Amino acid sequence: MSNQEMSCCFPHETKKRPNRLIVEEAIVDDNSVIALHPNIMEELGLFRGDAILIKGKRRRETVCLADYDETCEASKIRMNKVARSNLRVRLGDMVSVHFCSNIKYGERIHVLPLDDTIEGIDGNLPNSIDPALRRFGRFDKEIDIGVPDEVGRLEVLRIHTKNMKLSEDVNLEKVAKTTHGCVDQLIYIPLPDESSRLQIFKACLRRSPVSKHVDLAALAKFTEGFSGADITEICQRACKYAIREEVERDMERQKRKHQLIYEVVEEDEVSEIEVKHFTESVKYARRSVSDSDIRKYRSFAQNFQQYRGFVDAEFKFPKSEVGANDLYD
C-alpha cells in the first residue's frame, strides 16, 4: 500500500480559549444582571438566572446573574455601569466570563450607588436649590419635606442618642416639645476685611516667586468687597502672565543659541511675578458677590437671629423629674 493511500486527515481540535467578550452598555437598570447572546449561553452551558464569574482588569472580578438577549451580539456582553465600575473596565474593553457553581445562594454583585442622582438637589433651604433644576419636565416628583413636628423631632432625638448612655432623668419628649426643629448652627461669614485679604494674598503666593517691588498691602486695600475666590483668581492670572512671558523669553534664548554658537551662554535668571503682571491681572478682576447679595445675606442673618430669639433659652426639666446630680437646679 502506498504512502498516499495510507495518509488521512484527522480533525485537530484546538484548546478552547477563555470566553472573552466585549463590554457593551446594558439596556436594563438591574446592576446585578448581565445580558449574553443565547448561543454564547448555550456554549457555556448557562441557563437564565445562573451565577457567573466575570473577570476584568487588575484582577478584578464580580459575580452577576446571566440573562439572554437576542439583540445582543455574540461577541459582546451587556453590562451596567455599576458592574463596569467594580471591574474597572469601560465600554469596548474585554472581559472573561466563567461559570460559577460554588456561589452561595443570594450572593450577587456588590452594588454601588447609582449615578443618576444629582448632587446638591436636596437642601435645608428652598432658595439654595437651583431654579433651573425645578423646571417642568426635569423630575417626576418634587417632595417638600418641612420642619419636623414634635413626633418627628422625638424620632430624630432617639436616632442620634441611640448609642449614648443617657441618665434616667433625661426626658426626650420634653426636649422634642421645646425645640423648634431648626438646624444646629447656621454661621454667616462676611467678606474678608483688609487684613484678611492680605493674608489670603500671602497664602495664595506662598509658593510663588514674587518680586520685592509688589506691594501686597496695596492690593489688599484695593480689593475691598472681593471674596477669597476673587483674590485667588487675581493671583492665578498674574502667575499665568509671568509664565507666559517666561516661555516667550525662553524661546528667544533658544533662537539665539542656534544663531550664535560661539557666544557665551548667559545663565538663566529666576523669573518672578512682577508689578506689571498684577497690574494686568487686576484689569480683569471682578467681584463675584454683588452689593445686593451682601444685603440679602445680612438680612437673612438678621431675620434668622430674630427667629431664634423665640426659643426659650432657659430650658429646665420638670421639678418632679430632677435628679440629685442635676446641674440646672
C-alpha positions as CSV (number, residue, x, y, z in Angstrom):
1,M,0.0,0.0,0.0
2,S,1.4,3.3,-1.0
3,N,2.1,6.2,1.4
4,Q,-0.5,8.3,-0.4
5,E,-3.2,5.7,0.3
6,M,-2.2,5.5,4.0
7,S,-2.3,9.2,4.5
8,C,-5.5,10.5,6.1
9,C,-6.7,13.7,7.7
10,F,-7.6,13.9,11.4
11,P,-9.5,16.9,12.7
12,H,-7.3,18.9,15.1
13,E,-9.3,20.1,18.0
14,T,-7.7,23.3,19.4
15,K,-7.8,24.1,23.0
16,K,-10.7,26.3,23.9
17,R,-9.7,29.8,24.9
18,P,-11.5,31.7,27.8
19,N,-14.7,33.2,26.6
20,R,-13.6,36.8,26.2
21,L,-16.4,39.3,25.3
22,I,-16.5,43.0,24.6
23,V,-18.3,45.2,27.1
24,E,-21.4,46.9,25.8
25,E,-23.9,49.3,27.5
26,A,-26.8,47.5,29.2
27,I,-30.4,48.1,28.5
28,V,-31.9,47.1,31.8
29,D,-31.3,49.0,35.1
30,D,-30.5,46.0,37.2
31,N,-26.9,46.2,38.4
32,S,-26.5,42.5,39.1
33,V,-27.7,41.2,35.7
34,I,-25.7,40.9,32.5
35,A,-27.0,40.0,29.1
36,L,-25.5,37.5,26.7
37,H,-26.4,36.1,23.3
38,P,-28.4,32.8,23.5
39,N,-25.7,31.0,21.5
40,I,-23.0,32.1,24.0
41,M,-25.1,30.9,26.9
42,E,-25.6,27.6,25.2
43,E,-21.9,27.3,24.5
44,L,-21.1,27.9,28.2
45,G,-23.9,25.7,29.4
46,L,-25.6,28.5,31.2
47,F,-29.3,28.9,31.9
48,R,-31.2,32.0,32.6
49,G,-30.5,33.1,36.2
50,D,-27.3,31.2,36.7
51,A,-24.5,32.9,38.6
52,I,-21.4,33.6,36.6
53,L,-18.0,35.0,37.5
54,I,-16.7,37.9,35.4
55,K,-13.1,38.9,35.5
56,G,-11.9,42.4,34.4
57,K,-8.8,44.5,34.7
58,R,-6.3,44.5,37.6
59,R,-7.5,41.1,38.8
60,R,-11.0,42.5,39.5
61,E,-13.9,40.1,39.5
62,T,-17.5,40.1,40.4
63,V,-20.5,37.7,40.4
64,C,-23.6,38.5,38.4
65,L,-26.7,36.7,37.1
66,A,-26.8,35.7,33.4
67,D,-29.7,36.6,31.2
68,Y,-30.2,36.1,27.5
69,D,-30.8,38.8,25.0
70,E,-31.3,38.1,21.3
71,T,-30.5,41.6,20.3
72,C,-27.0,41.4,21.9
73,E,-24.2,40.4,19.5
74,A,-22.5,37.1,20.1
75,S,-19.1,38.7,20.7
76,K,-20.4,41.2,23.3
77,I,-21.7,41.3,26.8
78,R,-24.2,43.9,28.1
79,M,-23.2,45.2,31.5
80,N,-24.4,48.0,33.7
81,K,-22.3,51.0,34.7
82,V,-22.1,49.9,38.3
83,A,-20.7,46.4,37.2
84,R,-18.2,48.1,35.0
85,S,-17.0,50.3,37.9
86,N,-16.5,47.2,40.0
87,L,-14.5,45.5,37.3
88,R,-12.6,48.7,36.4
89,V,-13.5,48.4,32.7
90,R,-15.0,50.7,30.1
91,L,-17.2,50.3,27.1
92,G,-15.2,48.3,24.5
93,D,-12.9,46.6,26.9
94,M,-12.5,42.8,27.1
95,V,-13.8,40.7,30.0
96,S,-13.8,36.9,30.6
97,V,-16.9,35.0,31.6
98,H,-16.7,31.8,33.6
99,F,-19.4,29.5,35.1
100,C,-19.6,30.0,38.9
101,S,-21.0,26.9,40.6
102,N,-19.6,27.4,44.1
103,I,-21.6,30.6,44.9
104,K,-23.8,31.0,47.8
105,Y,-27.5,31.5,47.2
106,G,-28.4,35.2,47.1
107,E,-24.8,36.4,46.8
108,R,-24.7,38.9,43.9
109,I,-22.7,41.9,42.8
110,H,-21.7,44.5,45.3
111,V,-24.0,47.2,44.2
112,L,-22.5,50.7,44.3
113,P,-24.6,53.9,44.5
114,L,-26.4,54.7,41.3
115,D,-25.1,57.6,39.2
116,D,-28.5,59.0,38.2
117,T,-28.7,61.3,41.2
118,I,-27.8,65.0,41.2
119,E,-25.6,66.3,43.9
120,G,-26.9,69.3,45.7
121,I,-30.6,68.8,44.7
122,D,-31.6,68.5,48.3
123,G,-31.0,71.0,51.0
124,N,-32.4,72.6,54.1
125,L,-33.2,76.0,52.5
126,P,-35.5,76.3,49.4
127,N,-33.5,79.2,48.0
128,S,-30.4,77.0,47.9
129,I,-31.8,74.9,45.1
130,D,-31.0,76.0,41.5
131,P,-34.3,77.2,39.9
132,A,-33.2,75.6,36.6
133,L,-33.5,72.1,38.2
134,R,-37.1,72.8,39.2
135,R,-38.4,73.5,35.7
136,F,-41.2,71.4,34.3
137,G,-40.0,68.1,32.9
138,R,-36.8,67.7,34.9
139,F,-38.2,65.5,37.7
140,D,-41.3,63.4,38.0
141,K,-42.0,64.4,41.6
142,E,-40.9,67.1,43.9
143,I,-41.1,66.3,47.6
144,D,-41.2,69.1,50.1
145,I,-40.1,67.9,53.5
146,G,-40.9,70.6,56.0
147,V,-39.6,71.2,59.5
148,P,-40.3,68.1,61.6
149,D,-43.1,68.2,64.1
150,E,-42.9,67.1,67.7
151,V,-43.2,63.4,66.9
152,G,-40.5,63.8,64.2
153,R,-38.2,65.6,66.5
154,L,-38.6,62.9,69.1
155,E,-37.6,60.3,66.5
156,V,-34.6,62.3,65.5
157,L,-33.5,62.6,69.1
158,R,-33.9,58.9,69.6
159,I,-31.8,58.1,66.5
160,H,-29.0,60.5,67.5
161,T,-29.0,59.2,71.1
162,K,-29.2,55.6,70.2
163,N,-25.6,54.8,71.1
164,M,-25.5,57.3,74.0
165,K,-25.8,56.3,77.7
166,L,-28.4,58.7,79.0
167,S,-29.3,59.4,82.5
168,E,-32.7,58.2,83.9
169,D,-33.9,61.7,84.5
170,V,-33.5,62.8,80.8
171,N,-36.9,63.2,79.1
172,L,-36.5,63.3,75.3
173,E,-40.2,64.1,74.9
174,K,-39.7,67.3,76.8
175,V,-36.7,68.2,74.7
176,A,-38.7,67.4,71.5
177,K,-41.6,69.6,72.6
178,T,-39.3,72.6,73.4
179,T,-37.0,72.5,70.4
180,H,-38.1,74.3,67.2
181,G,-36.6,71.9,64.6
182,C,-34.1,74.2,63.0
183,V,-30.6,73.3,62.1
184,D,-27.9,73.1,64.8
185,Q,-25.8,76.0,63.6
186,L,-26.1,78.5,60.8
187,I,-23.0,80.7,60.6
188,Y,-22.8,83.8,58.5
189,I,-19.3,84.5,57.3
190,P,-18.9,88.0,55.9
191,L,-16.5,89.1,53.2
192,P,-12.9,89.3,54.3
193,D,-11.6,92.7,55.6
194,E,-8.3,94.3,54.6
195,S,-6.2,92.3,57.0
196,S,-7.9,89.0,55.9
197,R,-7.4,89.9,52.3
198,L,-3.7,90.5,52.9
199,Q,-3.4,87.0,54.5
200,I,-5.3,85.5,51.5
201,F,-2.8,87.1,49.1
202,K,0.1,85.7,51.1
203,A,-1.4,82.3,51.3
204,C,-2.0,82.2,47.5
205,L,1.5,83.3,46.7
206,R,3.4,81.4,49.4
207,R,5.0,79.1,46.8
208,S,5.4,81.6,44.0
209,P,8.4,83.8,43.4
210,V,7.1,87.3,43.9
211,S,9.1,90.4,43.3
212,K,10.0,92.6,46.3
213,H,8.5,95.6,44.5
214,V,5.0,94.1,44.6
215,D,3.0,95.8,47.4
216,L,0.5,93.2,48.7
217,A,-0.9,95.6,51.2
218,A,-1.9,98.0,48.4
219,L,-3.6,95.1,46.6
220,A,-5.5,94.1,49.7
221,K,-6.7,97.7,50.1
222,F,-7.8,97.9,46.5
223,T,-9.7,94.7,46.6
224,E,-12.4,95.8,49.0
225,G,-15.6,93.7,48.6
226,F,-13.7,90.8,46.9
227,S,-14.1,87.3,48.2
228,G,-11.3,84.8,48.7
229,A,-12.1,83.2,45.4
230,D,-11.8,86.5,43.6
231,I,-8.4,87.2,45.2
232,T,-7.3,83.7,44.2
233,E,-8.2,84.4,40.6
234,I,-6.1,87.6,40.6
235,C,-3.1,85.7,41.9
236,Q,-3.5,82.8,39.4
237,R,-3.9,85.2,36.5
238,A,-0.8,87.1,37.5
239,C,1.1,83.8,37.6
240,K,-0.1,82.8,34.2
241,Y,1.1,86.1,32.8
242,A,4.5,85.6,34.3
243,I,4.7,82.0,33.0
244,R,3.7,83.1,29.5
245,E,6.4,85.8,29.5
246,E,9.0,83.3,30.7
247,V,8.1,80.9,27.9
248,E,8.5,83.6,25.3
249,R,11.8,84.6,26.8
250,D,13.0,81.0,26.7
251,M,12.1,80.7,23.1
252,E,14.1,83.8,22.3
253,R,17.1,82.3,24.1
254,Q,16.9,79.1,22.1
255,K,16.9,81.1,18.9
256,R,20.0,83.0,19.9
257,K,21.7,79.8,20.9
258,H,21.3,78.4,17.4
259,Q,22.3,81.6,15.7
260,L,25.3,82.4,17.8
261,I,27.0,79.1,18.5
262,Y,30.3,80.5,19.8
263,E,28.6,83.1,22.0
264,V,29.0,82.6,25.7
265,V,25.6,81.5,27.0
266,E,24.4,83.5,29.9
267,E,22.9,81.9,33.0
268,D,19.1,81.8,33.2
269,E,17.7,84.3,35.7
270,V,15.0,83.2,38.0
271,S,11.7,84.8,36.8
272,E,9.5,86.5,39.3
273,I,5.9,87.8,39.3
274,E,6.4,91.5,38.9
275,V,4.2,94.5,39.3
276,K,3.2,94.6,35.7
277,H,1.7,91.1,35.9
278,F,-0.5,92.1,38.8
279,T,-1.5,95.3,37.1
280,E,-2.6,93.4,34.1
281,S,-4.4,90.9,36.2
282,V,-6.3,93.5,38.2
283,K,-7.8,94.9,34.9
284,Y,-9.8,91.7,34.5
285,A,-10.7,91.3,38.2
286,R,-14.3,91.1,39.1
287,R,-16.5,90.8,42.2
288,S,-18.4,87.6,42.4
289,V,-20.6,88.9,45.3
290,S,-22.6,92.0,44.5
291,D,-23.9,94.6,46.9
292,S,-27.4,93.3,46.6
293,D,-26.2,89.8,47.5
294,I,-24.5,91.2,50.6
295,R,-27.6,93.0,51.7
296,K,-29.6,89.8,51.1
297,Y,-27.3,87.7,53.2
298,R,-27.2,90.3,56.0
299,S,-31.0,90.5,56.0
300,F,-31.2,86.7,56.2
301,A,-28.8,86.5,59.1
302,Q,-30.7,89.2,60.9
303,N,-34.1,87.5,60.4
304,F,-32.7,84.2,61.4
305,Q,-31.3,85.6,64.6
306,Q,-34.6,87.2,65.4
307,Y,-36.4,83.9,64.7
308,R,-34.1,82.0,67.1
309,G,-35.0,84.6,69.8
310,F,-38.4,83.0,70.2
311,V,-36.8,79.8,71.6
312,D,-36.8,79.5,75.4
313,A,-33.1,79.8,76.3
314,E,-33.7,78.9,80.0
315,F,-34.9,75.3,79.4
316,K,-35.2,73.2,82.5
317,F,-36.6,69.7,83.1
318,P,-39.8,69.4,85.3
319,K,-39.2,69.6,89.0
320,S,-40.6,66.1,89.5
321,E,-38.0,64.6,87.2
322,V,-35.0,66.5,88.5
323,G,-32.3,64.2,89.8
324,A,-29.9,64.6,92.7
325,N,-27.0,65.5,90.4
326,D,-28.9,67.8,88.0
327,L,-26.8,70.9,87.1
328,Y,-29.9,73.0,86.4
329,D,-31.1,73.0,89.9
